[in-house]
Amino acid sequence: MTYDFRDKVIVVTGGAGGIGSALCHRFATGGARLVVVDIDEARAERTAAGLPGGGHLGLGCDLLDRAAVEEMADAVTAAHGRIDVLVNNVGMTSSERFDVRSVESIEQEIRLNLVSPLVTTRIAVPLLKASSDPRVVTTVSLGGIFPLGETPIYTASKFGLRGAMLAIGLDLLGKGIKAGSVLPSATDTRMLRQEAVDGGNSMQFQDAPQQPADVVRAVMSLLDKPRLESYVRSGESRLVRAAMLAPNLLPRLFPLFRKRGERGMARYLEDLRRRGLARQVGGRWELVEEA
């Protein structure tokens, strides 16, 4: 089966980012009406205005503010009266190590990556129930299966989000709402580029980063064939799941993974330099902002 996007109302959080905007373009190309939700209202509106077709809406919303999420839901109710697909795509990470980062930054990352998708989904339930075929798709991460030692808060949030969405998928299925998650590994977006120039989590660079289009294909697969989880790279998913069968071996495995990851990060930084997206200044890497 192929999912029919025509006249579907699809809400994408983090919709102006790399993965989010790629999802929005694919859905709009199929005939869907998009609600692009982003903390940056101007970017959300620009993304919505640039989508093919018509009837798209760009909304600014701080997903850490429950009142703002409720206002966003009210705006969707006024414009469309339902949600056919909710895509929880917002996320963040930090290159700061656990032992030096602020408690406030830990709380913010947990709230954005874990709590906000749950709150957004709960608030959206009445709008989803107004659809004849409601779906929820959540962007998790392979970091929700395999612990990333350099970014434990990201790991904690994604472990929690994966478990929560598995449980929600089981709970809502009997109530007519199909919920599933996609679990990508490192994806070539601005967030990953920033992490690379900041010397962040080298564990993510075991292989060359995938592209947003790869994540889009995994989401399409989940819509075409509803299930609890879809993996962008099946080989990677099998590797990390196998490694977790013996977690006590991780201290011995991590140095091997880290060395390979450091080489992969160096290659990625050179690739960013060739693409004009990063440069070295005084021996330090920095991003070159795209026009």
C-alpha positions as CSV (number, residue, x, y, z in Angstrom):
1,M,0.0,0.0,0.0
2,T,1.1,3.6,-0.6
3,Y,-0.1,6.3,1.8
4,D,-2.4,8.8,0.1
5,F,-1.4,12.3,1.1
6,R,-4.1,14.1,-0.8
7,D,-5.9,16.7,1.5
8,K,-4.3,15.1,4.6
9,V,-3.6,17.6,7.4
10,I,0.0,17.0,8.7
11,V,1.6,18.8,11.6
12,V,5.4,18.7,11.7
13,T,7.2,20.0,14.8
14,G,10.7,21.3,14.1
15,G,9.3,21.7,10.6
16,A,11.7,24.4,9.5
17,G,14.9,22.4,10.2
18,G,16.8,20.0,8.0
19,I,14.8,16.9,8.5
20,G,11.5,18.7,9.2
21,S,11.6,20.8,6.0
22,A,12.5,17.7,3.9
23,L,9.4,15.9,5.4
24,C,7.2,18.9,4.7
25,H,8.2,19.2,1.1
26,R,7.6,15.5,0.5
27,F,4.2,15.5,2.1
28,A,3.2,18.7,0.3
29,T,4.3,17.2,-3.0
30,G,1.8,14.4,-2.4
31,G,-1.0,16.9,-1.9
32,A,-1.0,17.2,1.9
33,R,-1.8,20.5,3.8
34,L,1.1,21.2,6.1
35,V,1.2,22.9,9.5
36,V,4.9,23.8,9.9
37,V,5.6,24.3,13.6
38,D,9.0,25.8,14.7
39,I,10.2,27.9,17.6
40,D,11.2,30.5,14.9
41,E,7.9,31.8,13.6
42,A,9.5,33.6,10.6
43,R,11.3,30.4,9.5
44,A,8.1,28.4,9.9
45,E,6.2,30.9,7.8
46,R,8.9,30.9,5.1
47,T,9.1,27.1,5.0
48,A,5.3,26.9,4.7
49,A,5.2,29.6,2.0
50,G,7.8,27.7,0.0
51,L,6.0,24.4,-0.1
52,P,4.2,23.2,-3.3
53,G,0.5,23.4,-3.4
54,G,-1.5,25.6,-1.1
55,G,-3.3,25.9,2.2
56,H,-0.1,25.5,4.3
57,L,0.4,27.2,7.6
58,G,3.5,28.2,9.5
59,L,3.3,28.6,13.2
60,G,5.8,29.7,15.8
61,C,5.6,27.7,19.0
62,D,7.9,27.1,21.9
63,L,7.1,23.4,22.7
64,L,8.5,23.9,26.2
65,D,5.5,26.2,26.9
66,R,2.3,24.1,27.4
67,A,0.1,27.2,26.9
68,A,1.9,27.8,23.6
69,V,1.3,24.2,22.5
70,E,-2.4,24.5,23.4
71,E,-2.6,27.8,21.3
72,M,-0.9,25.9,18.4
73,A,-3.6,23.2,18.7
74,D,-6.3,25.9,18.7
75,A,-4.9,27.4,15.5
76,V,-4.9,23.9,13.8
77,T,-8.5,23.5,15.0
78,A,-9.5,26.8,13.5
79,A,-7.8,26.1,10.2
80,H,-8.5,22.5,9.7
81,G,-10.5,20.9,12.5
82,R,-8.4,17.8,12.6
83,I,-4.9,16.3,12.4
84,D,-4.3,13.3,10.1
85,V,-0.6,12.9,10.9
86,L,1.3,14.4,13.8
87,V,5.1,14.3,13.3
88,N,7.1,14.8,16.5
89,N,10.4,15.9,14.9
90,V,11.8,18.5,17.2
91,G,15.1,17.8,19.1
92,M,18.4,19.1,20.3
93,T,21.7,18.0,21.6
94,S,24.8,19.6,23.2
95,S,28.5,19.0,22.9
96,E,29.1,20.0,26.6
97,R,30.2,17.0,28.7
98,F,28.0,15.9,31.5
99,D,30.4,16.8,34.3
100,V,30.7,20.4,33.3
101,R,27.3,21.4,31.8
102,S,24.7,23.3,33.7
103,V,21.8,21.6,35.5
104,E,19.5,24.0,33.6
105,S,20.8,22.8,30.2
106,I,20.2,19.2,31.3
107,E,16.6,20.0,32.3
108,Q,16.0,21.8,29.0
109,E,17.3,19.0,26.8
110,I,15.2,16.4,28.7
111,R,12.1,18.6,28.4
112,L,12.5,19.3,24.7
113,N,13.5,15.8,23.5
114,L,11.4,13.7,25.8
115,V,8.6,15.7,27.5
116,S,7.6,18.0,24.7
117,P,6.7,15.2,22.2
118,L,4.6,13.5,24.9
119,V,2.8,16.7,25.8
120,T,2.3,17.7,22.1
121,T,0.9,14.2,21.3
122,R,-1.5,14.3,24.3
123,I,-2.8,17.8,23.5
124,A,-3.3,16.7,19.8
125,V,-5.4,13.6,20.7
126,P,-8.8,15.3,20.2
127,L,-7.7,16.6,16.8
128,L,-6.3,13.1,15.9
129,K,-9.6,11.5,16.8
130,A,-11.3,13.8,14.4
131,S,-9.4,12.1,11.6
132,S,-10.6,9.0,9.8
133,D,-7.1,7.5,9.8
134,P,-5.0,9.3,12.5
135,R,-1.2,8.7,12.7
136,V,1.6,9.8,15.0
137,V,5.2,9.5,13.8
138,T,8.1,10.4,16.1
139,T,11.7,11.0,15.2
140,V,13.7,9.1,17.9
141,S,17.3,8.0,17.2
142,L,19.5,5.0,17.3
143,G,20.8,6.8,20.4
144,G,17.5,5.5,21.9
145,I,19.0,2.0,21.7
146,F,22.7,2.4,22.1
147,P,24.2,4.7,24.8
148,L,26.3,7.5,23.5
149,G,28.9,8.1,26.2
150,E,29.8,11.6,25.2
151,T,26.1,12.8,25.2
152,P,24.4,11.0,28.1
153,I,21.5,13.5,28.3
154,Y,20.6,13.0,24.7
155,T,20.9,9.3,25.3
156,A,18.6,9.5,28.3
157,S,16.0,11.5,26.4
158,K,16.0,9.2,23.4
159,F,15.9,6.0,25.5
160,G,12.9,7.5,27.3
161,L,11.2,8.7,24.1
162,R,11.7,5.3,22.4
163,G,10.1,3.5,25.3
164,A,7.3,6.0,25.7
165,M,6.4,5.8,22.0
166,L,6.4,2.0,22.0
167,A,4.0,2.1,24.9
168,I,1.9,4.9,23.4
169,G,1.8,2.9,20.1
170,L,0.4,-0.1,22.0
171,D,-2.1,1.9,24.0
172,L,-3.5,4.1,21.2
173,L,-3.7,1.3,18.6
174,G,-6.9,0.0,20.3
175,K,-8.3,3.5,20.2
176,G,-7.9,4.0,16.5
177,I,-4.6,5.9,16.4
178,K,-1.5,4.3,14.8
179,A,1.7,5.5,16.4
180,G,5.3,4.6,15.3
181,S,8.8,5.9,15.4
182,V,11.7,6.3,13.1
183,L,15.2,5.7,14.5
184,P,17.9,7.5,12.3
185,S,21.6,7.7,13.1
186,A,23.6,10.8,12.5
187,T,21.9,12.9,9.8
188,D,23.6,15.7,7.8
189,T,21.7,18.7,9.3
190,R,22.8,22.0,10.8
191,M,22.5,20.4,14.3
192,L,25.0,17.7,13.4
193,R,27.3,20.2,11.7
194,Q,27.3,22.3,14.8
195,E,28.1,19.3,16.9
196,A,31.0,18.3,14.7
197,V,32.6,21.8,14.7
198,D,32.2,21.9,18.5
199,G,34.0,18.6,18.9
200,G,30.9,16.8,20.1
201,N,29.9,13.1,20.1
202,S,32.4,11.2,17.9
203,M,30.4,8.0,18.4
204,Q,27.9,9.3,15.8
205,F,30.4,9.2,13.0
206,Q,31.0,5.5,12.6
207,D,29.8,5.8,9.0
208,A,29.2,8.8,6.8
209,P,26.1,10.7,8.0
210,Q,22.9,9.9,6.2
211,Q,20.8,12.6,4.4
212,P,17.4,14.1,5.4
213,A,16.0,12.3,2.3
214,D,17.0,9.0,3.9
215,V,14.9,9.8,7.0
216,V,12.0,10.9,4.7
217,R,12.1,7.4,3.1
218,A,11.9,5.8,6.5
219,V,8.9,7.9,7.5
220,M,7.2,7.1,4.2
221,S,7.8,3.4,4.9
222,L,6.1,3.8,8.3
223,L,3.1,5.5,6.7
224,D,2.8,3.0,4.0
225,K,3.1,0.1,6.4
226,P,2.2,1.1,10.0
227,R,4.3,-0.5,12.7
228,L,6.0,0.5,15.9
229,E,9.4,1.3,14.6
230,S,11.3,1.9,11.3
231,Y,15.1,2.1,10.9
232,V,16.8,4.3,8.4
233,R,19.8,2.0,8.1
234,S,18.9,-1.6,9.0
235,G,22.5,-2.8,9.2
236,E,23.3,-0.1,11.9
237,S,20.2,-1.0,13.8
238,R,21.1,-4.7,13.9
239,L,24.6,-3.8,15.1
240,V,23.6,-1.6,18.0
241,R,20.8,-4.0,19.1
242,A,23.3,-6.8,19.1
243,A,25.8,-4.8,21.1
244,M,23.1,-4.2,23.8
245,L,22.8,-7.9,24.4
246,A,25.9,-7.7,26.5
247,P,26.1,-4.1,27.9
248,N,28.9,-5.0,30.4
249,L,31.2,-5.4,27.4
250,L,30.6,-1.7,26.4
251,P,33.6,-0.3,28.3
252,R,35.9,-2.6,26.2
253,L,34.1,-1.8,22.9
254,F,33.8,1.9,23.4
255,P,37.5,2.7,22.6
256,L,37.2,0.9,19.3
257,F,34.0,2.7,18.4
258,R,35.5,6.0,19.5
259,K,38.6,5.7,17.4
260,R,36.6,4.9,14.3
261,G,34.2,7.7,15.1
262,E,37.0,10.3,15.5
263,R,38.3,9.4,12.1
264,G,34.7,9.7,10.7
265,M,34.3,13.1,12.3
266,A,37.5,14.3,10.8
267,R,36.3,13.2,7.3
268,Y,33.0,14.8,7.9
269,L,34.6,18.1,8.8
270,E,36.7,18.0,5.7
271,D,33.6,17.3,3.7
272,L,31.9,20.4,5.3
273,R,35.0,22.4,4.3
274,R,34.8,21.3,0.7
275,R,31.1,22.2,0.6
276,G,31.8,25.6,2.0
277,L,29.8,24.9,5.2
278,A,32.7,25.0,7.7
279,R,36.1,26.5,8.1
280,Q,39.1,26.6,10.4
281,V,39.9,29.9,12.1
282,G,42.9,30.0,14.4
283,G,43.0,26.2,14.5
284,R,39.3,26.0,15.6
285,W,36.4,24.9,13.4
286,E,33.4,27.0,12.9
287,L,30.3,26.9,10.8
288,V,29.8,29.1,7.7
289,E,26.2,30.2,7.8
290,E,24.3,29.4,4.7
291,A,22.7,32.4,2.9
